Structures are given as C-alpha cells and as structure tokens.
C-alpha cells in the first residue's frame, strides 16, 4: 500500500454518503444493473439496494468497471423487505415514475436521507413500490422518445442529488460511521486478505489505519495455519 494509494482511498471514503442510496426494482438486465452500480460509485454513494428479478440476481463485473469493490450492494427477495429496511433507517423514497403526482426530479430534497427507486426495463416501478413512495419524480423529456435507459436516468438523478448535497456541504466532512469507515478502509486496503477471511469465515486480522498495512501479517498467517491445520504443525 503506497502512501498515495492510501490517501486516495481515504479521500473517497471521506466523501461517501451513507444516507443516499438507489433501490432497483427487479432490474433484470445485468449490464444495466452493473452500470447503476458504477453510477453509485461515481456520485459518492456508499451502498445500493436491489430487489431480486424473477430470474435471480447477478451483474456483469466487466460493465461495472470494478465498482463492485467500492459499492456495498444489499439484495432483497421482495420489495416489501427492501422498503421496510430503508424506511427503518429513516429514508424517504423517491420513485422514478411517470404519474399524476410526479414532480420534476430537481424539485425534491436529496439532502435528506433518501433512496431513489429505479424500475425495471419493461414494467418500470412496480405498483407496490409506487404506492409506498413519498414522491414520484420524472426527468422532463423534450424529444420524440418517452423514456431513457434506466442506468442513464439513474445517473441524471444522482447528478442532481450530488449537486444539492455539495451545495449543502455534505461532502465537506466524513459522514460514514466509524465502524463502517474502518471496515471499508480495511476492505479496500486489503482486498485479498478480506476475501480470504470471508471465504473461510475468519475474523479480520489487526490492521493499522494509518498505513493501510496489517500489524503483523506474518504472525497472523502463521496463527491461521496452526488453527486450520494443527496436524501439520504437530508433524513439524
């Protein structure tokens, strides 16, 4: 971990927005889903939520351009579960939905805790999601086409959310809770170790947030080896 790389990681984490998120409503095309994840990373979101399509949840890592490493993705089997989780965290729900009560997306307040609901490519936002949304928002269209690709629409809405939050000073200081910040800092600085621990259900090793390095990587690895393969240690 070079000092320049560590400084870049900390700079990005310092701007992450823990209370702005996107909720996809059964978006089923992997390339669209992956592009939305990439938008979330680009506009400073710490996480996004996805309700599983009927075909199941997956996304193309190639399209996401590595954004899977930087955006925590929470998946939900049902919209009801997703709404309960977000409402329980105090989020307002803004559904990208053309309706009689829809307003210009620039007229809602993105500086409050909120989630933008993006519907799937065929049916749009589901009736269940539309009914519970606090606001319906639309992007004014001035051409012959009546709608945008879901990932393009998501990027336009998030750009406005970023603008409002920047004006309000929400990018000027770290807003991630300490535990979340340290967890992400470890994950981003030590992705191989994190994956190794996650795959084997191991606790993460002691970590120095000032350098991005493990405090005693060799000693930790030796302890793990003894714990997982005691017979090999005895044979030595």
Backbone as CSV, one residue per row, in Angstrom:
resi,resn,N_x,N_y,N_z,CA_x,CA_y,CA_z,C_x,C_y,C_z
1,UNK,0.833,-1.185,0.000,0.000,0.000,0.000,0.880,1.252,0.000
2,UNK,0.866,1.992,-1.105,1.661,3.217,-1.181,0.931,4.346,-0.457
3,UNK,1.668,5.338,0.029,1.012,6.475,0.689,0.011,7.182,-0.229
4,UNK,0.326,7.242,-1.521,-0.577,7.898,-2.464,-1.888,7.123,-2.613
5,UNK,-1.784,5.810,-2.679,-2.981,4.972,-2.792,-3.834,5.080,-1.533
6,UNK,-3.203,5.034,-0.372,-3.927,5.144,0.885,-4.631,6.497,0.996
7,UNK,-3.953,7.559,0.590,-4.551,8.893,0.645,-5.762,8.982,-0.271
8,UNK,-5.675,8.356,-1.438,-6.798,8.357,-2.382,-7.991,7.608,-1.797
9,UNK,-7.750,6.455,-1.192,-8.827,5.667,-0.585,-9.507,6.462,0.521
10,UNK,-8.717,7.092,1.374,-9.290,7.868,2.480,-10.067,9.074,1.961
11,UNK,-9.568,9.685,0.908,-10.261,10.837,0.316,-11.650,10.432,-0.174
12,UNK,-11.735,9.273,-0.821,-13.024,8.804,-1.338,-13.955,8.435,-0.189
13,UNK,-13.440,7.723,0.806,-14.270,7.338,1.947,-14.784,8.571,2.700
14,UNK,-13.975,9.608,2.752,-14.394,10.827,3.447,-15.584,11.494,2.767
15,UNK,-15.800,11.201,1.486,-16.908,11.815,0.751,-18.105,10.889,0.576
16,UNK,-17.981,9.647,1.003,-19.077,8.699,0.818,-20.315,9.142,1.596
17,UNK,-21.472,8.977,0.957,-22.749,9.386,1.536,-23.498,8.152,2.051
18,UNK,-23.588,7.983,3.368,-24.225,6.780,3.903,-25.748,6.807,3.855
19,UNK,-26.346,7.990,3.624,-27.809,8.109,3.681,-28.419,8.506,2.339
20,UNK,-27.692,8.264,1.262,-28.216,8.406,-0.100,-27.972,7.089,-0.806
21,UNK,-29.036,6.498,-1.357,-28.874,5.190,-1.980,-29.835,5.035,-3.147
22,UNK,-29.644,3.979,-3.898,-30.522,3.612,-5.005,-31.123,2.255,-4.702
23,UNK,-32.403,2.097,-5.028,-33.091,0.810,-4.903,-33.600,0.415,-6.277
24,UNK,-33.051,-0.649,-6.844,-33.528,-1.119,-8.150,-34.673,-2.102,-7.939
25,UNK,-35.727,-1.925,-8.734,-36.957,-2.717,-8.618,-37.003,-3.760,-9.727
26,UNK,-36.363,-4.899,-9.469,-36.320,-6.024,-10.411,-35.720,-5.635,-11.771
27,UNK,-34.704,-4.786,-11.739,-33.929,-4.526,-12.963,-33.255,-5.839,-13.341
28,UNK,-33.574,-6.359,-14.523,-33.158,-7.732,-14.823,-32.012,-7.843,-15.826
29,UNK,-31.662,-6.768,-16.507,-30.547,-6.847,-17.441,-29.247,-6.609,-16.683
30,UNK,-28.365,-7.590,-16.651,-27.127,-7.440,-15.860,-26.316,-6.208,-16.219
31,UNK,-26.276,-5.845,-17.494,-25.468,-4.678,-17.877,-26.066,-3.385,-17.322
32,UNK,-27.380,-3.299,-17.248,-27.999,-2.117,-16.643,-27.733,-2.065,-15.147
33,UNK,-27.863,-3.207,-14.507,-27.631,-3.264,-13.068,-26.186,-2.891,-12.740
34,UNK,-25.272,-3.399,-13.515,-23.867,-3.095,-13.295,-23.563,-1.624,-13.558
35,UNK,-24.199,-1.055,-14.580,-23.987,0.359,-14.879,-24.523,1.242,-13.754
36,UNK,-25.608,0.827,-13.120,-26.156,1.577,-11.990,-25.187,1.543,-10.818
37,UNK,-24.584,0.384,-10.569,-23.581,0.289,-9.505,-22.427,1.244,-9.793
38,UNK,-22.045,1.317,-11.039,-20.954,2.225,-11.421,-21.350,3.679,-11.188
39,UNK,-22.608,4.017,-11.472,-23.095,5.372,-11.200,-23.045,5.678,-9.707
40,UNK,-23.450,4.711,-8.898,-23.428,4.916,-7.447,-22.024,5.247,-6.968
41,UNK,-21.046,4.537,-7.467,-19.663,4.815,-7.091,-19.250,6.212,-7.554
42,UNK,-19.581,6.551,-8.780,-19.150,7.825,-9.355,-19.716,9.022,-8.605
43,UNK,-20.942,8.886,-8.071,-21.585,10.015,-7.408,-21.478,9.957,-5.881
44,UNK,-20.654,9.037,-5.365,-20.308,9.073,-3.950,-21.214,8.297,-3.017
45,UNK,-21.995,7.359,-3.544,-22.865,6.558,-2.685,-22.073,5.429,-2.042
46,UNK,-22.365,5.169,-0.788,-21.665,4.088,-0.095,-22.264,2.728,-0.415
47,UNK,-23.564,2.695,-0.745,-24.224,1.408,-0.975,-25.410,1.578,-1.901
48,UNK,-25.920,0.465,-2.386,-27.165,0.450,-3.141,-27.942,-0.793,-2.749
49,UNK,-29.230,-0.804,-3.107,-30.110,-1.916,-2.789,-30.750,-2.430,-4.078
50,UNK,-31.002,-3.717,-4.125,-31.606,-4.316,-5.313,-32.635,-5.366,-4.905
51,UNK,-33.839,-5.250,-5.455,-34.842,-6.302,-5.300,-34.613,-7.307,-6.413
52,UNK,-34.518,-8.565,-6.034,-34.180,-9.605,-6.988,-35.157,-9.658,-8.155
53,UNK,-34.650,-9.734,-9.383,-35.514,-10.085,-10.520,-35.982,-11.533,-10.368
54,UNK,-37.012,-11.872,-11.076,-37.514,-13.242,-11.010,-36.449,-14.245,-11.444
55,UNK,-35.556,-13.804,-12.336,-34.519,-14.706,-12.838,-33.361,-14.846,-11.853
56,UNK,-33.361,-14.046,-10.765,-32.264,-14.090,-9.812,-31.362,-12.890,-9.983
57,UNK,-30.447,-12.699,-9.031,-29.595,-11.510,-9.004,-28.172,-11.851,-9.420
58,UNK,-27.671,-11.133,-10.421,-26.259,-11.188,-10.777,-25.966,-9.944,-11.605
59,UNK,-24.732,-9.638,-11.793,-24.374,-8.465,-12.590,-23.044,-8.706,-13.265
60,UNK,-22.835,-8.024,-14.364,-21.594,-8.183,-15.114,-20.499,-7.324,-14.494
61,UNK,-19.489,-7.942,-13.903,-18.402,-7.183,-13.290,-17.660,-6.340,-14.330
62,UNK,-17.600,-6.845,-15.544,-16.885,-6.098,-16.581,-17.542,-4.740,-16.803
63,UNK,-18.891,-4.724,-16.893,-19.595,-3.471,-17.118,-19.454,-2.540,-15.934
64,UNK,-19.422,-3.095,-14.724,-19.326,-2.259,-13.528,-17.948,-1.619,-13.398
65,UNK,-16.982,-2.072,-14.168,-15.676,-1.447,-14.166,-14.990,-1.469,-12.820
66,UNK,-15.179,-2.547,-12.059,-14.552,-2.651,-10.756,-15.342,-2.008,-9.633
67,UNK,-16.510,-1.420,-9.956,-17.279,-0.719,-8.939,-17.816,-1.645,-7.855
68,UNK,-17.894,-2.951,-8.148,-18.320,-3.906,-7.125,-17.423,-3.818,-5.899
69,UNK,-16.175,-3.475,-6.111,-15.235,-3.392,-4.993,-15.488,-2.176,-4.118
70,UNK,-16.185,-1.186,-4.631,-16.289,0.094,-3.946,-17.696,0.428,-3.468
71,UNK,-18.706,-0.277,-3.913,-20.092,-0.016,-3.515,-20.666,-1.276,-2.883
72,UNK,-21.140,-1.159,-1.659,-21.758,-2.293,-0.973,-23.163,-2.493,-1.521
73,UNK,-23.448,-3.692,-2.020,-24.745,-3.970,-2.621,-25.559,-4.881,-1.707
74,UNK,-26.747,-4.409,-1.320,-27.670,-5.178,-0.485,-28.796,-5.696,-1.376
75,UNK,-29.044,-6.989,-1.344,-30.116,-7.555,-2.158,-31.279,-7.979,-1.277
76,UNK,-32.486,-7.887,-1.835,-33.714,-8.201,-1.111,-34.598,-9.092,-1.993
77,UNK,-35.155,-10.165,-1.429,-36.051,-11.020,-2.219,-37.342,-10.317,-2.621
78,UNK,-37.822,-9.369,-1.806,-39.090,-8.697,-2.082,-38.965,-7.198,-1.900
79,UNK,-39.863,-6.458,-2.550,-39.901,-5.016,-2.382,-40.333,-4.652,-0.969
80,UNK,-41.239,-5.439,-0.404,-41.693,-5.168,0.962,-40.524,-5.161,1.938
81,UNK,-39.645,-6.144,1.827,-38.480,-6.209,2.704,-37.532,-5.052,2.489
82,UNK,-37.341,-4.666,1.243,-36.450,-3.545,0.939,-36.996,-2.239,1.501
83,UNK,-38.294,-2.025,1.324,-38.926,-0.798,1.820,-38.856,-0.736,3.345
84,UNK,-39.121,-1.845,3.995,-39.067,-1.867,5.458,-37.661,-1.541,5.954
85,UNK,-36.659,-2.090,5.272,-35.274,-1.828,5.679,-34.925,-0.349,5.523
86,UNK,-35.292,0.247,4.398,-34.937,1.644,4.141,-35.762,2.609,4.987
87,UNK,-37.047,2.330,5.114,-37.894,3.168,5.966,-37.418,3.090,7.413
88,UNK,-36.994,1.901,7.821,-36.497,1.738,9.178,-35.246,2.551,9.450
89,UNK,-34.500,2.873,8.406,-33.302,3.707,8.534,-33.612,5.189,8.339
90,UNK,-34.892,5.505,8.170,-35.293,6.905,8.050,-35.220,7.482,6.657
91,UNK,-35.153,6.640,5.632,-35.038,7.137,4.265,-36.406,7.518,3.691
92,UNK,-36.448,8.640,2.979,-37.567,8.922,2.097,-37.372,8.133,0.809
93,UNK,-38.477,7.791,0.151,-38.407,7.010,-1.078,-38.881,7.868,-2.243
94,UNK,-38.001,8.050,-3.229,-38.321,8.806,-4.434,-38.354,7.827,-5.607
95,UNK,-39.537,7.570,-6.149,-39.676,6.616,-7.248,-39.637,7.343,-8.585
96,UNK,-38.737,6.887,-9.469,-38.683,7.432,-10.825,-39.876,6.866,-11.595
97,UNK,-40.972,7.613,-11.580,-42.242,7.075,-12.051,-43.108,8.185,-12.635
98,UNK,-43.564,7.998,-13.877,-44.485,8.945,-14.504,-45.893,8.689,-13.968
99,UNK,-46.469,9.689,-13.317,-47.812,9.550,-12.745,-48.418,10.935,-12.578
100,UNK,-49.675,10.963,-12.132,-50.352,12.244,-11.949,-49.705,13.082,-10.846
101,UNK,-49.031,12.427,-9.905,-48.423,13.174,-8.807,-46.911,13.360,-8.978
102,UNK,-46.403,13.016,-10.149,-44.958,13.125,-10.377,-44.519,14.589,-10.462
103,UNK,-43.336,14.858,-9.923,-42.746,16.201,-9.977,-41.384,16.114,-10.653
104,UNK,-40.889,17.253,-11.092,-39.545,17.342,-11.669,-38.540,16.839,-10.635
105,UNK,-37.616,15.991,-11.075,-36.658,15.395,-10.146,-35.809,16.435,-9.429
106,UNK,-35.687,17.625,-9.989,-34.896,18.684,-9.373,-35.645,19.406,-8.254
107,UNK,-36.939,19.083,-8.095,-37.758,19.779,-7.103,-37.877,19.026,-5.774
108,UNK,-37.275,17.857,-5.664,-37.315,17.143,-4.390,-36.007,17.371,-3.641
109,UNK,-36.036,17.115,-2.342,-34.884,17.366,-1.482,-34.031,16.109,-1.360
110,UNK,-32.856,16.136,-1.972,-31.936,15.000,-1.899,-30.941,15.132,-0.747
111,UNK,-31.052,16.202,0.041,-30.121,16.349,1.160,-30.586,15.585,2.398
112,UNK,-31.834,15.122,2.386,-32.331,14.295,3.488,-31.989,12.841,3.189
113,UNK,-32.004,11.960,4.190,-31.801,10.526,3.901,-32.849,10.050,2.904
114,UNK,-32.407,9.491,1.801,-33.371,9.122,0.763,-32.841,7.998,-0.118
115,UNK,-33.783,7.316,-0.765,-33.463,6.252,-1.721,-34.210,6.535,-3.009
116,UNK,-33.526,6.414,-4.129,-34.128,6.594,-5.450,-34.506,5.218,-5.986
117,UNK,-35.785,5.007,-6.249,-36.262,3.719,-6.754,-36.272,3.765,-8.279
118,UNK,-35.530,2.853,-8.893,-35.475,2.749,-10.345,-36.162,1.454,-10.779
119,UNK,-37.150,1.573,-11.667,-37.901,0.405,-12.107,-37.191,-0.388,-13.181
120,UNK,-37.749,-1.554,-13.494,-37.108,-2.410,-14.483,-37.395,-1.932,-15.901
121,UNK,-36.730,-2.577,-16.858,-36.705,-2.101,-18.234,-38.041,-2.246,-18.959
122,UNK,-38.905,-3.123,-18.497,-40.174,-3.386,-19.192,-41.346,-2.712,-18.497
123,UNK,-41.480,-2.954,-17.198,-42.666,-2.506,-16.473,-42.456,-1.242,-15.654
124,UNK,-41.227,-0.785,-15.527,-40.973,0.370,-14.691,-41.082,0.024,-13.215
125,UNK,-41.372,1.029,-12.405,-41.529,0.808,-10.968,-42.805,0.010,-10.718
126,UNK,-42.725,-0.992,-9.881,-43.878,-1.847,-9.591,-44.932,-1.067,-8.818
127,UNK,-46.205,-1.480,-8.921,-47.263,-0.812,-8.151,-46.975,-0.803,-6.649
128,UNK,-46.397,-1.884,-6.146,-46.091,-1.955,-4.714,-45.103,-0.872,-4.307
129,UNK,-44.090,-0.636,-5.142,-43.109,0.399,-4.839,-43.687,1.790,-5.039
130,UNK,-44.474,1.961,-6.100,-45.067,3.270,-6.384,-46.010,3.702,-5.264
131,UNK,-46.740,2.759,-4.691,-47.713,3.087,-3.645,-47.049,3.594,-2.373
132,UNK,-45.865,3.075,-2.054,-45.225,3.448,-0.785,-44.240,4.604,-0.948
133,UNK,-43.989,5.023,-2.188,-43.017,6.103,-2.415,-43.527,7.428,-1.855
134,UNK,-42.640,8.183,-1.245,-43.013,9.501,-0.732,-43.227,10.494,-1.862
135,UNK,-42.453,10.345,-2.922,-42.589,11.210,-4.091,-42.380,10.393,-5.359
136,UNK,-43.079,10.797,-6.431,-42.775,10.292,-7.766,-42.019,11.398,-8.493
137,UNK,-40.906,11.035,-9.136,-40.091,12.040,-9.810,-39.919,11.659,-11.277
138,UNK,-39.788,12.677,-12.125,-39.597,12.445,-13.559,-38.503,13.362,-14.077
139,UNK,-37.866,12.924,-15.149,-36.908,13.743,-15.885,-37.646,14.317,-17.090
140,UNK,-37.794,15.635,-17.192,-38.512,16.206,-18.336,-37.874,15.779,-19.663
141,UNK,-38.698,15.331,-20.589,-38.224,14.873,-21.892,-38.669,15.862,-22.969
142,UNK,-37.757,16.240,-23.866,-38.055,17.245,-24.883,-37.938,16.694,-26.296
143,UNK,-37.772,15.379,-26.422,-37.608,14.782,-27.740,-38.740,13.831,-28.078
144,UNK,-38.525,13.014,-29.095,-39.540,12.064,-29.545,-39.650,10.859,-28.620
145,UNK,-38.536,10.454,-28.010,-38.583,9.285,-27.129,-39.230,9.673,-25.813
146,UNK,-39.877,8.707,-25.159,-40.631,8.982,-23.940,-39.885,8.578,-22.673
147,UNK,-38.763,7.880,-22.828,-38.046,7.445,-21.631,-36.573,7.248,-21.960
148,UNK,-35.769,7.180,-20.898,-34.343,6.922,-21.019,-34.027,5.525,-20.524
149,UNK,-32.869,5.011,-20.915,-32.371,3.779,-20.318,-32.281,3.965,-18.811
150,UNK,-32.557,2.907,-18.060,-32.641,3.019,-16.600,-31.331,3.501,-15.982
151,UNK,-30.203,3.051,-16.507,-28.926,3.498,-15.932,-28.631,4.953,-16.293
152,UNK,-29.053,5.386,-17.497,-28.866,6.785,-17.882,-29.728,7.687,-17.002
153,UNK,-30.984,7.275,-16.772,-31.871,8.049,-15.910,-31.320,8.123,-14.485
154,UNK,-30.776,7.012,-14.015,-30.204,6.973,-12.667,-29.046,7.959,-12.543
155,UNK,-28.201,8.027,-13.547,-27.042,8.930,-13.476,-27.480,10.390,-13.467
156,UNK,-28.522,10.722,-14.218,-29.016,12.102,-14.241,-29.567,12.491,-12.873
157,UNK,-30.349,11.596,-12.273,-30.933,11.880,-10.956,-29.845,11.993,-9.895
158,UNK,-28.870,11.092,-9.929,-27.804,11.138,-8.930,-26.921,12.367,-9.091
159,UNK,-26.780,12.849,-10.311,-26.013,14.079,-10.518,-26.677,15.255,-9.793
160,UNK,-28.008,15.301,-9.833,-28.727,16.351,-9.116,-28.613,16.160,-7.610
161,UNK,-28.681,14.909,-7.162,-28.519,14.633,-5.730,-27.136,15.071,-5.260
162,UNK,-26.134,14.783,-6.066,-24.766,15.198,-5.722,-24.668,16.717,-5.677
163,UNK,-25.269,17.391,-6.644,-25.218,18.859,-6.685,-25.822,19.456,-5.419
164,UNK,-27.015,18.974,-5.053,-27.680,19.509,-3.862,-26.854,19.262,-2.607
165,UNK,-26.295,18.080,-2.507,-25.528,17.738,-1.312,-24.212,18.516,-1.244
166,UNK,-23.627,18.774,-2.385,-22.395,19.571,-2.395,-22.686,20.997,-1.944
167,UNK,-23.775,21.576,-2.424,-24.153,22.928,-2.010,-24.418,22.967,-0.509
168,UNK,-25.007,21.901,0.023,-25.337,21.836,1.447,-24.136,21.493,2.317
169,UNK,-22.982,21.230,1.707,-21.768,20.939,2.464,-21.664,19.516,2.967
170,UNK,-22.443,18.612,2.395,-22.445,17.232,2.884,-21.243,16.420,2.400
171,UNK,-20.443,17.001,1.516,-19.215,16.336,1.088,-17.979,16.926,1.776
172,UNK,-18.195,17.868,2.676,-17.073,18.598,3.261,-16.427,17.889,4.442
173,UNK,-17.095,16.897,5.016,-16.520,16.157,6.135,-17.005,14.708,6.094
174,UNK,-16.250,13.846,6.746,-16.600,12.420,6.728,-17.914,12.188,7.426
175,UNK,-18.787,11.412,6.769,-20.118,11.146,7.301,-20.350,9.668,7.586
176,UNK,-19.456,8.810,7.138,-19.594,7.391,7.455,-19.379,7.170,8.950
177,UNK,-20.204,6.341,9.598,-19.922,5.972,10.994,-18.547,5.322,11.109
178,UNK,-17.924,5.462,12.275,-16.553,4.982,12.455,-16.400,3.501,12.114
179,UNK,-17.330,2.673,12.584,-17.221,1.231,12.325,-17.281,0.933,10.832
180,UNK,-18.202,1.600,10.126,-18.324,1.392,8.681,-17.077,1.897,7.959
181,UNK,-16.568,3.031,8.415,-15.372,3.606,7.798,-14.185,2.646,7.930
182,UNK,-13.959,2.131,9.136,-12.820,1.242,9.353,-12.995,-0.076,8.608
183,UNK,-14.220,-0.577,8.550,-14.466,-1.824,7.810,-14.153,-1.629,6.324
184,UNK,-14.635,-0.528,5.748,-14.380,-0.279,4.329,-12.906,0.023,4.076
185,UNK,-12.284,0.735,4.995,-10.864,1.040,4.829,-10.056,-0.253,4.785
186,UNK,-10.355,-1.181,5.687,-9.667,-2.473,5.659,-9.971,-3.215,4.353
187,UNK,-11.231,-3.251,3.957,-11.635,-3.986,2.761,-10.964,-3.446,1.510
188,UNK,-10.834,-2.120,1.429,-10.250,-1.514,0.238,-8.731,-1.602,0.237
189,UNK,-8.135,-1.558,1.432,-6.674,-1.637,1.515,-6.165,-3.067,1.424
190,UNK,-6.964,-4.013,1.914,-6.544,-5.414,1.979,-7.595,-6.328,1.335
191,UNK,-7.902,-6.146,0.055,-8.976,-6.936,-0.573,-8.688,-8.430,-0.606
192,UNK,-7.430,-8.812,-0.791,-7.107,-10.241,-0.845,-7.286,-10.891,0.524
193,UNK,-6.818,-10.208,1.573,-6.977,-10.735,2.932,-8.456,-10.789,3.301
194,UNK,-9.202,-9.757,2.943,-10.641,-9.747,3.236,-11.336,-10.935,2.582
195,UNK,-11.026,-11.175,1.307,-11.651,-12.290,0.593,-11.255,-13.619,1.216
196,UNK,-10.003,-13.740,1.612,-9.523,-14.964,2.265,-10.299,-15.209,3.561
197,UNK,-10.467,-14.163,4.363,-11.182,-14.309,5.638,-12.662,-14.598,5.414
198,UNK,-13.271,-13.907,4.469,-14.699,-14.113,4.207,-14.974,-15.532,3.716
199,UNK,-14.111,-16.027,2.849,-14.308,-17.373,2.296,-14.182,-18.453,3.368
200,UNK,-13.412,-18.164,4.422,-13.153,-19.168,5.467,-13.799,-18.817,6.806
201,UNK,-14.652,-17.776,6.782,-15.363,-17.351,7.985,-14.390,-17.039,9.125
202,UNK,-13.322,-16.310,8.796,-12.313,-15.937,9.783,-12.470,-14.465,10.162
203,UNK,-12.157,-14.105,11.403,-12.140,-12.680,11.769,-10.998,-11.974,11.043
204,UNK,-11.181,-10.697,10.780,-10.133,-9.940,10.109,-8.945,-9.730,11.051
205,UNK,-7.740,-9.718,10.523,-6.550,-9.529,11.368,-6.402,-8.080,11.811
206,UNK,-5.598,-7.831,12.858,-5.329,-6.453,13.284,-4.755,-5.631,12.131
207,UNK,-5.187,-4.391,12.069,-4.935,-3.556,10.897,-4.603,-2.140,11.357
208,UNK,-3.626,-1.522,10.726,-3.215,-0.164,11.067,-3.826,0.821,10.069
209,UNK,-4.851,1.581,10.475,-5.483,2.509,9.534,-4.582,3.654,9.097
210,UNK,-3.495,3.873,9.808,-2.585,4.963,9.438,-1.705,4.588,8.249
211,UNK,-1.448,3.307,8.080,-0.577,2.857,6.986,-1.297,1.993,5.956
212,UNK,-2.438,1.431,6.340,-3.149,0.520,5.451,-2.601,-0.893,5.479
213,UNK,-1.641,-1.162,6.354,-0.998,-2.473,6.408,-1.502,-3.293,7.595
214,UNK,-1.328,-4.621,7.487,-1.586,-5.485,8.630,-0.524,-5.218,9.693
215,UNK,-0.923,-5.308,10.950,0.021,-5.029,12.030,1.080,-6.121,12.123
216,UNK,0.665,-7.370,11.961,1.628,-8.490,11.971,1.102,-9.557,11.023
217,UNK,1.242,-9.289,9.732,0.692,-10.193,8.736,1.281,-11.589,8.792
218,UNK,2.603,-11.677,8.978,3.265,-12.985,9.014,2.805,-13.778,10.240
219,UNK,2.757,-13.107,11.389,2.322,-13.784,12.600,0.873,-14.225,12.528
220,UNK,0.028,-13.372,11.929,-1.388,-13.730,11.779,-1.545,-14.942,10.862
221,UNK,-0.836,-14.951,9.749,-0.949,-16.068,8.814,-0.473,-17.371,9.453
222,UNK,0.586,-17.285,10.258,1.087,-18.466,10.947,0.054,-18.975,11.948
223,UNK,-0.601,-18.056,12.671,-1.635,-18.458,13.631,-2.812,-19.112,12.921
224,UNK,-3.196,-18.583,11.770,-4.295,-19.169,10.998,-3.922,-20.569,10.525
225,UNK,-2.689,-20.722,10.074,-2.239,-22.038,9.598,-2.284,-23.069,10.726
226,UNK,-1.853,-22.681,11.919,-1.866,-23.599,13.058,-3.297,-23.961,13.450
227,UNK,-4.186,-22.984,13.353,-5.571,-23.225,13.741,-6.280,-24.136,12.745
228,UNK,-6.005,-23.930,11.458,-6.710,-24.693,10.430,-6.068,-26.043,10.152
229,UNK,-4.769,-26.166,10.406,-4.072,-27.418,10.097,-3.181,-27.835,11.267
230,UNK,-3.763,-28.122,12.406,-2.938,-28.461,13.581,-2.080,-29.707,13.385
231,UNK,-2.548,-30.643,12.526,-1.778,-31.860,12.320,-0.461,-31.578,11.618
232,UNK,-0.467,-30.545,10.739,0.784,-30.195,10.036,1.787,-29.584,11.007
233,UNK,1.276,-28.797,11.953,2.148,-28.187,12.949,2.761,-29.250,13.841
234,UNK,1.957,-30.229,14.255,2.459,-31.328,15.095,3.525,-32.120,14.364
235,UNK,3.335,-32.329,13.055,4.294,-33.113,12.283,5.645,-32.407,12.207
236,UNK,5.613,-31.069,12.223,6.866,-30.326,12.179,7.646,-30.493,13.472
